[in-house]
Amino acid sequence: MISFPLAWAFTLVYCTAFLLFTLLTMRLLSRALMAPAVHWWARISLGLCGVRVVLDNPSTLLDRRSRVVIINHPSTLDIMWGALIAPPASVYVGKRELMFVPGINIAWWALRFALLDRRNPRRAHETLRRLVKQMQKERLSVVMLPEGTRSQDGELQPFKKGAFHLALQAGVPIYPIVAAGAYALMPRHRLVPFPGTIRVRFLAPIETHQWTRATLVDDIDAVRTKMQLALREMEPD
């Protein structure tokens, strides 16, 4: 029971130290240090929680390139395993409410991540426009959770369109990733995770060159179906 509070305490200390470093360097090194910084944080935090992450197949995120990475969102633990697989030079996009989560809000600013205000469509669209420019200029990967919020029952929820509009506007592929086991370890209303294993699978990248606004709903459904089928394959017998 004490492991999760320790993980949060570590997060606060680590994020505060990283914040001081980024202030001294004026965030000039945030992009270069992002991946090793969050990998190390995630590895320690998951270890403190007694959670092991197993990759079903080799990562598709090792190179630096422009792409949109989408992951399923059944649990609070998604923040940790999602950080563990972070591609180089990536920007994570979270909902605006993360501004009020101690530790996470510090990291979000220090690492130059993005916050999406879903209550304000104009601001949300402006955030996506900035991300398109950054992807094209800096070869960034953008990581998003298309369900928008944690699942109530562990099942894959309907997808919001933001990640797919971003991929369409930037002309970049989508890299779907699914994780099984996180919900069983820490469902939505549980404050402390059980120890155990999370399995992560990298699905084949999906090109978006032939997508249009007219076909977007069908394209989103096709991506979601692929992720749903993969999750069913990963269910224990």
BAFI-3210 file (N, C-alpha, C; in Angstrom, 3 decimals, decimal comma, padded with zeros to 6 digits):
// residues 237
n [1|2|3|4|5|6|7|8|9|10|11|12|13|14|15|16|17|18|19|20|21|22|23|24|25|26|27|28|29|30|31|32|33|34|35|36|37|38|39|40|41|42|43|44|45|46|47|48|49|50|51|52|53|54|55|56|57|58|59|60|61|62|63|64|65|66|67|68|69|70|71|72|73|74|75|76|77|78|79|80|81|82|83|84|85|86|87|88|89|90|91|92|93|94|95|96|97|98|99|100|101|102|103|104|105|106|107|108|109|110|111|112|113|114|115|116|117|118|119|120|121|122|123|124|125|126|127|128|129|130|131|132|133|134|135|136|137|138|139|140|141|142|143|144|145|146|147|148|149|150|151|152|153|154|155|156|157|158|159|160|161|162|163|164|165|166|167|168|169|170|171|172|173|174|175|176|177|178|179|180|181|182|183|184|185|186|187|188|189|190|191|192|193|194|195|196|197|198|199|200|201|202|203|204|205|206|207|208|209|210|211|212|213|214|215|216|217|218|219|220|221|222|223|224|225|226|227|228|229|230|231|232|233|234|235|236|237]
n.u [000,818|002,053|003,618|002,617|002,149|004,875|005,808|004,501|005,637|008,286|007,869|007,128|009,501|011,361|010,253|010,318|013,074|013,800|012,395|013,792|016,212|015,403|014,589|017,020|018,284|016,610|014,672|015,798|016,945|014,924|013,560|015,600|016,260|013,920|012,944|014,882|014,577|011,832|011,643|013,319|012,051|009,564|010,360|011,414|009,169|007,180|008,474|008,493|005,802|005,448|004,870|005,229|006,284|005,740|006,811|005,089|006,058|008,742|009,517|008,051|008,860|011,428|012,948|013,490|010,898|008,181|004,978|001,802|001,091|-001,050|-002,657|-004,418|-006,651|-007,162|-006,540|-005,017|-002,384|-001,550|-000,203|002,321|003,274|002,968|004,857|007,134|007,564|008,099|008,739|011,705|012,105|009,328|005,942|003,598|000,091|-002,329|-005,385|-006,736|-007,172|-005,013|-003,357|-003,819|-002,842|-000,569|002,936|002,658|001,746|003,971|005,890|004,696|004,881|007,672|008,655|007,630|005,187|001,794|-001,439|-004,855|-007,734|-010,727|-013,165|-013,208|-013,487|-012,186|-009,675|-008,738|-008,498|-006,545|-004,389|-003,956|-003,207|-000,774|000,679|000,827|002,527|004,842|005,448|006,090|008,275|010,146|010,301|008,672|007,177|003,817|001,953|-001,098|-004,205|-006,861|-009,367|-009,911|-010,625|-010,288|-011,284|-014,385|-014,901|-012,787|-012,990|-012,450|-013,155|-015,352|-013,702|-012,359|-011,913|-009,604|-006,822|-006,788|-007,566|-005,297|-003,258|-004,178|-004,057|-001,329|-000,273|000,854|001,747|-000,222|000,491|-000,626|-000,910|-001,423|-002,332|-002,640|-003,998|-003,564|-005,934|-006,933|-005,047|-005,265|-008,106|-010,522|-011,539|-009,829|-007,277|-004,747|-002,452|-002,601|000,111|001,631|001,460|001,749|000,947|002,227|001,550|002,734|001,163|000,898|002,041|-000,198|-000,873|-001,905|-002,312|-004,308|-006,544|-009,422|-011,415|-014,002|-013,938|-013,127|-014,495|-015,055|-012,426|-011,396|-012,977|-012,006|-009,362|-009,825|-011,120|-009,020|-007,363|-009,063|-009,413|-006,801|-006,536|-008,392|-007,151|-005,079|-006,186|-006,292|-006,433]
n.v [-001,215|001,162|001,672|003,139|005,826|006,354|006,341|008,619|010,554|010,359|011,205|013,913|014,984|014,395|015,713|018,343|018,765|018,440|020,562|022,768|022,404|022,777|025,414|026,695|026,134|027,285|025,744|024,812|022,361|020,584|019,037|017,292|015,867|014,722|012,003|010,146|011,210|010,818|008,070|007,082|008,076|006,709|004,021|003,799|004,598|002,698|000,426|000,953|000,696|-001,968|-002,900|-004,480|-004,065|-005,586|-006,045|-007,065|-007,179|-005,839|-002,357|000,235|002,776|003,831|005,486|008,929|010,815|012,466|011,816|010,535|009,149|006,856|005,693|003,304|003,929|002,802|003,206|004,940|004,203|004,359|006,695|006,125|003,705|004,646|006,665|005,161|004,048|006,158|007,882|009,324|012,894|013,795|014,931|014,935|014,956|016,177|016,409|019,557|019,542|018,363|020,331|020,740|018,659|017,694|017,579|016,197|018,420|020,095|018,618|018,586|021,239|021,665|019,848|020,762|019,862|019,489|020,897|020,226|022,013|020,945|022,051|024,407|024,928|026,649|027,210|024,603|023,899|025,727|024,792|022,334|023,296|024,540|022,298|020,896|022,588|022,420|019,693|019,499|021,195|020,315|017,550|015,966|013,511|013,074|012,239|010,855|010,231|008,880|008,234|010,081|010,138|008,140|004,713|003,404|000,728|-000,709|-001,400|-000,553|002,736|004,944|006,911|010,204|012,889|014,428|013,526|012,312|014,261|015,803|014,120|013,955|016,651|017,175|015,302|012,835|009,484|007,249|005,696|003,068|001,872|-000,603|-001,554|-004,160|-005,208|-003,096|-001,972|-003,951|-003,843|-001,242|000,087|002,657|003,996|003,260|004,005|003,087|000,997|-002,545|-004,884|-006,268|-007,257|-005,472|-005,736|-004,684|-003,828|-003,079|-001,881|-002,145|000,680|003,171|004,574|007,835|009,139|008,836|009,556|011,625|014,479|013,718|010,965|010,526|009,679|006,963|006,087|006,486|004,663|002,290|002,236|002,094|-000,384|-002,134|-001,788|-002,692|-005,398|-006,310|-005,979|-007,859|-010,195|-010,210|-010,792|-012,814|-016,385]
n.w [000,000|000,571|-001,568|-003,816|-002,809|-002,357|-004,962|-005,979|-004,330|-005,151|-007,778|-007,411|-006,293|-008,309|-010,548|-009,661|-009,411|-012,091|-013,160|-012,085|-013,402|-016,073|-015,980|-015,526|-017,892|-019,656|-020,904|-023,227|-023,662|-023,399|-025,390|-026,309|-024,019|-023,226|-023,772|-022,446|-019,854|-019,130|-019,487|-017,460|-015,172|-015,380|-015,244|-012,613|-011,089|-011,800|-010,858|-008,092|-007,619|-008,008|-010,522|-013,605|-016,946|-019,991|-023,260|-026,090|-028,653|-030,727|-030,228|-032,203|-032,165|-032,077|-033,711|-034,690|-035,882|-037,592|-036,428|-035,290|-032,286|-030,795|-027,864|-025,813|-023,000|-020,160|-017,458|-014,621|-014,575|-017,155|-017,655|-016,722|-018,045|-020,597|-020,647|-020,440|-022,940|-024,551|-027,584|-029,144|-028,935|-028,477|-028,013|-025,538|-025,343|-023,242|-021,297|-020,194|-017,469|-016,253|-015,423|-012,787|-011,323|-008,984|-009,520|-012,052|-013,471|-013,299|-014,715|-017,233|-018,106|-017,975|-019,839|-022,140|-023,087|-024,370|-023,651|-023,978|-024,333|-024,083|-023,614|-024,859|-028,029|-029,875|-028,704|-028,544|-031,268|-032,011|-030,517|-031,814|-034,335|-033,740|-033,002|-035,424|-036,902|-035,303|-035,538|-038,250|-038,414|-036,473|-036,542|-034,771|-032,624|-031,728|-028,959|-028,088|-026,333|-027,550|-026,512|-024,602|-021,861|-018,860|-019,046|-017,848|-017,440|-018,403|-021,042|-024,515|-025,357|-027,311|-029,840|-029,749|-032,116|-032,330|-032,440|-034,910|-036,723|-036,412|-037,460|-040,089|-040,958|-040,693|-042,348|-041,601|-040,451|-038,357|-035,317|-033,690|-030,338|-027,919|-024,597|-022,263|-019,173|-017,431|-016,452|-014,733|-012,715|-011,761|-011,671|-012,567|-010,175|-008,189|-005,861|-005,308|-006,953|-007,708|-007,503|-010,451|-013,945|-017,000|-020,356|-023,447|-026,779|-029,996|-032,751|-036,354|-038,227|-039,547|-042,561|-043,628|-045,982|-047,881|-046,604|-046,061|-045,126|-045,540|-045,335|-042,779|-040,406|-040,921|-041,235|-038,663|-037,247|-038,353|-037,411|-034,649|-034,509|-035,188|-032,951|-030,956|-031,661|-031,295|-028,521|-027,625|-028,478|-026,687|-024,284|-021,316|-021,456]
ca.u [000,000|002,903|004,405|002,110|002,569|006,305|005,953|004,101|006,662|009,412|007,470|007,205|010,911|012,002|009,745|010,817|014,485|013,854|011,931|014,906|017,173|014,879|014,616|018,405|018,640|015,537|013,961|016,432|017,303|013,757|013,288|016,663|016,301|012,594|012,797|015,577|014,045|010,571|011,907|013,891|010,974|008,572|010,948|011,481|007,813|006,538|009,134|007,996|004,424|005,421|004,272|006,190|005,779|006,289|006,511|004,759|006,842|009,685|008,959|008,078|009,024|012,820|013,541|012,869|010,154|006,860|003,917|000,862|001,027|-002,264|-002,678|-005,683|-006,596|-008,012|-006,054|-004,035|-001,059|-001,200|000,791|003,641|003,743|003,064|006,148|008,209|007,777|008,117|009,704|012,548|011,534|007,879|005,073|002,386|-001,049|-003,248|-006,492|-006,372|-007,277|-003,711|-002,730|-004,093|-002,300|000,794|003,998|002,389|001,682|005,345|006,534|004,079|005,456|009,120|008,933|006,997|004,051|000,633|-002,710|-005,979|-008,929|-011,853|-014,345|-013,081|-013,078|-011,240|-008,353|-008,328|-008,057|-005,283|-003,367|-003,662|-002,470|000,610|001,325|001,132|003,729|005,987|005,782|006,725|009,541|011,087|010,197|008,196|006,077|002,787|001,308|-002,432|-005,112|-008,059|-010,602|-010,144|-010,674|-010,125|-012,438|-015,096|-014,959|-011,630|-013,214|-012,056|-014,267|-015,354|-012,571|-012,522|-011,317|-008,454|-005,581|-006,918|-007,475|-003,887|-002,527|-004,644|-003,537|000,132|000,117|001,768|001,098|-000,667|001,096|-001,458|-000,297|-002,418|-001,817|-003,600|-003,624|-003,508|-007,220|-007,031|-004,156|-005,703|-009,298|-010,738|-011,767|-008,853|-006,235|-003,450|-002,465|-002,110|001,296|001,301|002,107|001,058|001,482|002,121|001,738|002,856|000,495|001,527|001,691|-001,292|-000,673|-003,110|-002,243|-005,554|-007,654|-010,007|-012,401|-015,228|-013,781|-012,453|-015,235|-014,800|-011,010|-011,261|-013,585|-011,108|-008,237|-010,334|-011,376|-007,725|-006,911|-009,972|-009,082|-005,525|-006,790|-009,066|-006,129|-004,191|-006,896|-005,866|-007,350]
ca.v [000,000|002,354|001,820|004,198|007,124|006,534|006,688|010,014|011,382|010,368|012,036|015,324|015,357|014,304|016,773|019,622|018,858|018,644|021,923|023,674|022,251|023,389|026,867|027,142|025,987|027,957|024,682|024,583|020,946|019,760|018,055|016,287|015,066|014,245|010,548|009,523|011,695|010,157|006,630|006,814|008,303|005,641|002,765|003,848|004,683|001,394|-000,487|001,232|000,199|-003,410|-003,149|-004,837|-003,856|-006,552|-005,709|-008,231|-007,131|-004,713|-001,011|000,901|004,200|004,090|006,534|010,253|011,176|013,034|010,807|010,620|007,892|006,789|004,572|003,165|004,632|002,171|003,301|005,972|003,661|004,663|007,772|005,543|002,830|005,488|007,362|004,179|003,750|007,446|008,023|010,522|014,179|013,663|015,810|014,288|015,863|015,789|017,332|020,752|019,270|017,948|021,504|020,767|017,438|017,991|016,782|016,061|019,756|020,587|017,892|018,977|022,519|021,542|019,057|021,445|019,089|020,311|020,677|020,453|022,492|020,420|022,882|025,599|024,444|027,554|026,962|023,247|023,950|026,464|023,862|021,386|024,009|024,701|020,986|020,599|023,358|021,867|018,397|019,714|021,906|019,658|016,076|015,514|012,569|013,560|011,098|011,233|009,190|009,305|008,051|011,337|009,955|006,735|003,836|003,020|-000,726|-001,337|-001,588|000,563|003,664|005,662|007,823|011,591|013,061|015,327|012,892|011,950|015,535|016,204|013,302|014,330|017,979|017,133|014,325|011,880|008,227|006,988|004,509|002,631|001,023|-001,030|-002,191|-004,995|-005,494|-001,894|-001,769|-004,910|-003,408|000,036|000,617|004,106|004,566|002,751|004,992|002,421|-000,149|-003,867|-005,288|-007,172|-007,081|-004,823|-006,122|-003,615|-004,300|-002,034|-002,275|-001,619|002,074|003,372|005,766|008,668|009,926|008,740|010,010|012,941|014,837|012,969|009,556|010,481|008,874|005,556|005,820|006,376|003,383|001,211|002,219|001,611|-001,822|-002,823|-001,765|-003,539|-006,791|-006,612|-006,117|-009,144|-011,237|-010,159|-011,208|-014,134|-017,484]
ca.w [000,000|000,663|-002,793|-004,686|-002,248|-002,609|-006,381|-006,142|-003,681|-006,087|-008,911|-007,019|-006,144|-009,621|-011,422|-009,155|-009,803|-013,541|-013,398|-011,804|-014,496|-017,300|-015,793|-015,699|-019,311|-020,413|-021,623|-024,527|-023,789|-023,070|-026,443|-026,372|-022,791|-022,880|-023,743|-021,315|-018,576|-018,773|-019,371|-016,140|-014,199|-015,480|-014,776|-011,153|-010,541|-011,969|-009,937|-006,742|-007,553|-008,224|-011,836|-014,651|-018,308|-020,942|-024,650|-026,906|-029,886|-030,681|-030,343|-033,511|-031,863|-031,717|-034,544|-034,607|-037,075|-037,337|-036,405|-034,178|-031,540|-029,982|-026,923|-025,088|-021,710|-019,151|-016,081|-014,273|-014,873|-018,548|-017,636|-016,474|-019,129|-021,783|-020,587|-020,598|-024,366|-025,258|-028,681|-029,021|-029,371|-028,571|-027,234|-025,051|-025,271|-022,180|-021,078|-019,438|-016,033|-015,724|-014,817|-011,354|-010,714|-008,518|-010,138|-013,480|-014,077|-013,416|-015,814|-018,508|-018,510|-018,156|-021,031|-023,280|-023,561|-024,734|-022,967|-024,882|-023,630|-024,851|-023,379|-025,698|-029,356|-030,531|-028,129|-028,929|-032,669|-032,047|-030,018|-032,889|-035,393|-033,274|-033,043|-036,830|-037,256|-034,580|-036,130|-039,549|-038,243|-035,563|-036,633|-033,467|-032,444|-030,808|-028,307|-027,623|-025,866|-028,281|-025,744|-023,910|-020,416|-018,493|-019,219|-016,628|-017,292|-019,030|-022,476|-025,366|-025,531|-028,597|-030,016|-030,161|-033,443|-032,332|-032,895|-036,318|-037,439|-036,374|-038,434|-041,425|-041,299|-040,785|-043,359|-040,965|-040,100|-036,992|-034,718|-032,571|-029,314|-026,934|-023,387|-021,544|-017,786|-016,590|-015,768|-013,627|-011,639|-011,195|-012,334|-012,488|-008,842|-007,228|-005,604|-005,200|-007,865|-007,338|-008,271|-011,544|-015,247|-018,120|-021,660|-024,443|-028,157|-031,015|-033,989|-037,571|-038,532|-040,500|-043,376|-043,718|-047,218|-048,643|-045,776|-046,312|-044,102|-045,828|-044,930|-041,482|-039,425|-041,246|-040,969|-037,210|-036,855|-038,767|-036,469|-033,360|-034,643|-035,111|-031,561|-030,187|-031,967|-030,637|-027,085|-027,411|-028,621|-025,532|-023,079|-020,839|-021,793]
c.u [000,852|003,636|003,926|002,378|004,056|006,550|005,570|005,106|007,895|009,108|007,595|008,652|011,592|011,562|010,225|012,276|014,618|013,389|013,055|015,942|016,680|014,817|016,019|018,834|017,592|014,792|014,565|016,759|016,115|013,492|014,321|016,623|014,970|012,525|013,571|015,026|012,770|010,731|012,382|012,839|009,983|009,108|010,986|010,080|007,079|007,152|008,663|006,577|004,333|004,812|005,372|005,538|006,508|005,857|006,254|005,610|007,762|008,990|009,075|008,437|010,469|013,456|012,810|012,197|008,821|005,813|002,968|000,761|-000,247|-002,224|-004,039|-005,520|-007,527|-007,686|-005,146|-002,620|-000,622|-000,182|002,191|004,105|003,832|004,365|007,306|008,542|007,900|009,143|010,573|011,829|010,029|007,172|003,842|001,289|-002,014|-004,377|-006,073|-006,367|-005,957|-002,945|-002,836|-003,614|-000,862|001,824|003,811|002,351|003,076|006,036|005,999|004,678|006,935|009,469|008,277|005,908|002,859|-000,594|-003,845|-007,206|-010,159|-013,130|-014,346|-012,583|-012,057|-009,824|-007,839|-007,802|-006,727|-004,133|-002,967|-002,879|-001,003|001,362|001,692|002,411|004,973|006,416|006,544|008,105|010,576|011,081|009,777|007,178|005,102|002,026|-000,023|-003,224|-006,484|-009,373|-010,931|-010,176|-010,583|-011,435|-013,069|-015,009|-013,774|-011,774|-012,785|-013,274|-014,272|-014,213|-013,048|-011,653|-009,998|-007,182|-005,613|-006,944|-006,019|-003,075|-002,891|-004,046|-002,021|000,615|001,080|001,024|000,676|-000,049|000,241|-000,682|-001,379|-001,718|-002,945|-003,083|-003,642|-004,803|-007,362|-006,174|-004,635|-006,895|-009,558|-010,815|-010,821|-007,699|-004,840|-003,461|-002,082|-000,786|000,891|001,998|001,182|001,741|001,214|002,396|001,738|002,206|001,182|001,103|000,627|-001,053|-001,998|-003,181|-003,560|-006,772|-008,148|-010,974|-013,687|-015,146|-013,312|-013,175|-014,993|-013,348|-010,766|-011,820|-012,671|-009,914|-008,685|-010,587|-010,080|-007,215|-007,770|-009,674|-007,778|-005,717|-007,480|-008,086|-005,240|-004,874|-006,416|-006,903|-008,165]
c.v [001,267|002,640|002,980|005,590|007,396|006,952|008,144|010,954|011,490|011,276|013,520|015,801|015,411|015,447|018,147|019,824|019,122|020,049|022,930|023,622|022,954|024,912|027,418|027,085|026,600|026,985|024,374|023,113|020,017|018,683|016,926|015,344|014,416|012,734|009,899|009,960|010,961|008,646|006,297|006,997|007,141|004,328|002,714|003,814|003,350|000,366|-000,295|000,705|-001,314|-003,802|-003,396|-004,634|-004,803|-006,148|-006,984|-008,312|-005,917|-003,369|-000,492|002,381|004,611|005,216|007,859|010,575|011,789|011,934|011,135|009,235|007,907|005,538|004,506|003,660|003,992|002,542|004,514|005,509|003,933|005,791|007,188|004,667|003,615|006,266|006,406|003,913|005,027|007,459|009,252|011,752|014,078|014,656|015,014|015,338|015,337|016,788|018,434|020,497|018,814|019,116|021,481|019,499|017,703|017,045|016,677|017,433|020,359|019,950|018,352|020,279|022,356|020,819|019,630|020,588|020,025|019,919|021,079|020,842|022,081|021,233|024,135|025,171|025,340|027,325|025,582|023,228|024,679|025,589|022,874|022,054|024,202|023,378|020,595|021,314|022,791|020,529|018,576|020,346|021,081|018,129|015,482|014,392|013,188|012,355|011,551|010,003|009,502|009,068|009,288|011,253|008,470|005,959|003,489|001,521|-001,451|-001,569|-000,340|001,446|004,251|006,672|009,236|011,819|013,827|014,725|012,629|013,193|015,996|015,437|013,687|015,667|017,968|016,171|013,277|010,592|008,176|005,680|004,084|001,698|000,657|-001,709|-002,965|-005,237|-004,296|-001,690|-002,713|-004,485|-002,121|000,576|002,061|004,653|004,008|003,746|004,393|001,191|-001,452|-004,105|-006,261|-006,772|-006,386|-005,263|-005,018|-004,189|-003,105|-002,539|-001,619|-000,171|002,150|004,672|006,523|009,457|009,917|009,142|011,377|013,252|014,034|011,526|009,410|009,604|007,386|005,178|005,646|005,042|002,210|001,097|001,647|000,105|-002,622|-002,878|-002,680|-005,020|-007,202|-006,809|-007,440|-010,307|-011,326|-010,577|-012,584|-015,196|-017,908]
c.w [000,000|-000,642|-003,660|-004,114|-002,443|-004,059|-006,623|-005,492|-004,573|-007,277|-008,586|-006,927|-007,508|-010,534|-010,967|-009,548|-011,300|-013,906|-013,173|-012,926|-015,759|-017,189|-016,039|-017,162|-020,237|-021,334|-022,994|-024,752|-023,553|-024,106|-026,427|-025,176|-022,453|-022,728|-022,599|-019,962|-018,181|-018,699|-017,962|-015,058|-014,201|-014,931|-013,249|-010,550|-010,645|-011,025|-008,509|-006,548|-007,716|-009,552|-012,861|-016,015|-019,251|-022,349|-025,439|-028,165|-029,832|-030,878|-031,773|-033,368|-031,615|-032,528|-034,331|-035,927|-036,660|-037,444|-035,263|-033,555|-030,705|-029,111|-026,244|-023,654|-020,673|-017,713|-015,886|-014,594|-016,309|-018,640|-017,530|-017,627|-020,443|-021,832|-020,853|-022,062|-025,201|-026,383|-028,474|-029,563|-029,556|-027,665|-026,827|-024,933|-024,214|-022,049|-020,108|-017,929|-015,424|-015,113|-013,295|-010,640|-010,292|-009,141|-011,634|-014,149|-014,261|-014,620|-017,163|-019,020|-018,841|-019,451|-022,290|-023,919|-023,784|-023,915|-023,903|-024,062|-024,431|-024,654|-024,253|-027,079|-030,044|-030,020|-028,518|-030,362|-032,801|-031,552|-031,102|-034,018|-035,005|-033,350|-034,470|-037,244|-036,581|-035,165|-037,433|-039,413|-037,495|-035,639|-035,288|-033,606|-031,451|-030,277|-027,718|-027,193|-026,444|-027,554|-024,913|-022,405|-020,113|-018,650|-017,869|-016,368|-017,931|-020,516|-023,253|-025,648|-026,946|-028,647|-030,332|-031,399|-033,457|-032,898|-034,398|-037,208|-037,509|-037,411|-039,863|-041,860|-041,497|-041,864|-042,837|-040,623|-038,635|-036,525|-033,524|-031,632|-028,308|-025,761|-022,722|-020,129|-016,873|-015,817|-014,581|-012,438|-010,978|-011,978|-011,929|-011,066|-007,779|-007,102|-005,574|-006,103|-007,178|-008,065|-009,371|-012,827|-016,236|-019,408|-022,671|-025,827|-029,111|-032,304|-035,190|-037,810|-039,627|-041,261|-043,540|-045,026|-047,997|-047,813|-046,250|-045,173|-044,295|-045,340|-043,485|-040,466|-039,665|-040,960|-039,469|-036,729|-037,202|-037,827|-035,130|-033,395|-034,553|-033,678|-030,695|-030,417|-031,291|-029,141|-026,773|-027,539|-027,385|-024,236|-022,640|-021,167|-020,570]
res [m|i|s|f|p|l|a|w|a|f|t|l|v|y|c|t|a|f|l|l|f|t|l|l|t|m|r|l|l|s|r|a|l|m|a|p|a|v|h|w|w|a|r|i|s|l|g|l|c|g|v|r|v|v|l|d|n|p|s|t|l|l|d|r|r|s|r|v|v|i|i|n|h|p|s|t|l|d|i|m|w|g|a|l|i|a|p|p|a|s|v|y|v|g|k|r|e|l|m|f|v|p|g|i|n|i|a|w|w|a|l|r|f|a|l|l|d|r|r|n|p|r|r|a|h|e|t|l|r|r|l|v|k|q|m|q|k|e|r|l|s|v|v|m|l|p|e|g|t|r|s|q|d|g|e|l|q|p|f|k|k|g|a|f|h|l|a|l|q|a|g|v|p|i|y|p|i|v|a|a|g|a|y|a|l|m|p|r|h|r|l|v|p|f|p|g|t|i|r|v|r|f|l|a|p|i|e|t|h|q|w|t|r|a|t|l|v|d|d|i|d|a|v|r|t|k|m|q|l|a|l|r|e|m|e|p|d]
***
